[in-house]
Amino acid sequence: MTNFFKNFRKNEDGAVTVDWVVLTAAVVALAGAAYTSIETGSTALTASTSTFLSDQDPSGGGE
């Protein structure tokens, strides 16, 4: 039984899997942060565009 635990401790087969899981989690977190940033910017741009267009006079009566 002692040999089993020694061999189990030395075995590194799952180390690559753990590395990929951590790397994938970091990529997903970065993508989420980028999405949030883009969403915030596009919402502000849409609001500004809406305000600008609602202030325009389509009949051209101001001339």
N, C-alpha and C positions, 0 to 999 in steps of 0.2 A: 504494500500500500504506500509506503514511503517513496518508492521509486515512481509510482504513478504521479504523486504530487510534484516530485522533482521534474519529471518530464513535462507535466502540464505547465509548470511555471516557466520552463525554458522554451516552450512552443510559442512561436510568434506568427502563426498562420492568420490569426484574426487581426493583427496589427494594421494591415493594409486596409481592411474593411473599416476599422475605426477612423483611420486617416481620411478615407473617402466620405464617411458620414460627417465628420467635422467640416471638411472642405465644402461639401454640398450644403450643409446648414449655413455656412458663411455666405455662400453665393445666394441662397434664398433670402437671407437677411438683407444683403446688399440690394437685391432686386426689389424687395419690399420697401426699402428706404428710397430707392430711386423712383418707384411708382408713386409713393406719397409726395415726393418733391414735385414730380411732374404734374400730378393731380392738383396740387395746391396752386401751382403756377398757371395751369390751364383754366382753373376756376376763376382766378383773378383776371386773366386776360378776357375770358368770356364776359364777365361782369363789366369790365371796362368797355368792351366793344358794344355791349347792349346799351350802356349809358350813352355812349357816343352816338349810336344810331337813333336812339329815341329822342335825342336833342336836335336831330336834323329835320328840316322842313322840306318834304318831298315836292311841294308845289313851287318852290323857288320864289315865294312871295316876299322875301326880304330884300330884293334888289330894287 
